[in-house]
Amino acid sequence: MARKKKFTDPTDIEIIEIHVRFVEAMENVRLETISPEMKQRYLAVMKALTDKLATPSKPLHEILGEMMAEVGPLIFQAMQR
């Protein structure tokens, strides 16, 4: 996938690199080990986060607060297993 922007800020570049590593880890290591039920939960979380991040007018701190409220119960439930 080609990037639309060329970033020069070292922190921006590091963020992009960690995103690439995340995708590689999910595709090459983790995805096959996740149960179908957990995949559905993960997918719901990632969809919600991506939708929120795609709204440029929404501040990041607001997104984080909303995600904590939505995902917190799922995290605690997963920890109980």
C-alpha positions in Angstrom: 0.0 0.0 0.0 1.5 3.3 -1.1 1.6 6.2 1.3 0.0 9.4 0.3 2.3 11.6 2.3 6.0 11.6 2.9 6.7 12.4 6.5 9.9 14.0 7.7 9.3 14.3 11.5 11.1 11.5 13.2 8.2 10.8 15.6 5.8 10.6 12.6 8.1 8.1 10.9 8.4 6.0 14.0 4.6 5.9 14.3 4.3 4.7 10.7 7.0 2.1 11.3 5.2 0.7 14.4 1.9 0.6 12.5 3.6 -1.5 9.9 5.1 -3.8 12.5 1.7 -4.1 14.2 0.1 -5.2 10.9 2.9 -7.7 10.2 2.6 -9.2 13.7 -1.2 -9.6 13.4 -0.9 -11.1 9.9 2.1 -13.3 10.4 1.8 -14.4 14.0 -1.2 -13.5 16.0 -4.3 -13.8 13.8 -4.2 -17.5 13.4 -4.1 -18.0 17.2 -7.1 -15.9 18.0 -10.5 -17.6 18.6 -13.4 -16.7 16.3 -15.2 -15.0 19.3 -12.2 -12.9 20.1 -11.7 -12.0 16.5 -15.2 -10.6 16.4 -14.5 -8.5 19.5 -11.2 -7.3 18.1 -12.9 -6.4 14.8 -15.5 -4.3 16.6 -12.9 -2.4 18.6 -10.8 -1.7 15.5 -13.7 -0.6 13.5 -14.9 1.8 16.2 -11.4 3.2 16.7 -10.8 3.6 13.0 -14.1 5.4 12.5 -13.3 7.8 15.4 -9.8 8.5 14.1 -11.2 9.2 10.6 -13.1 12.2 12.1 -10.6 15.0 11.9 -12.6 17.4 14.1 -12.7 15.0 17.0 -9.7 15.6 19.5 -7.6 12.6 20.2 -8.3 12.9 24.0 -12.0 12.6 23.3 -11.4 9.5 21.1 -9.4 7.9 23.9 -12.0 8.6 26.5 -14.8 7.1 24.3 -12.7 4.1 23.5 -11.8 3.4 27.2 -15.5 3.5 28.0 -16.4 1.2 25.1 -13.5 -1.2 25.3 -12.9 -1.3 29.1 -15.6 -4.0 29.7 -14.2 -6.1 26.8 -10.7 -5.9 28.3 -11.8 -6.9 31.7 -13.9 -9.8 30.3 -10.9 -11.1 28.3 -8.7 -10.9 31.4 -11.2 -13.2 33.3 -10.4 -16.1 31.0 
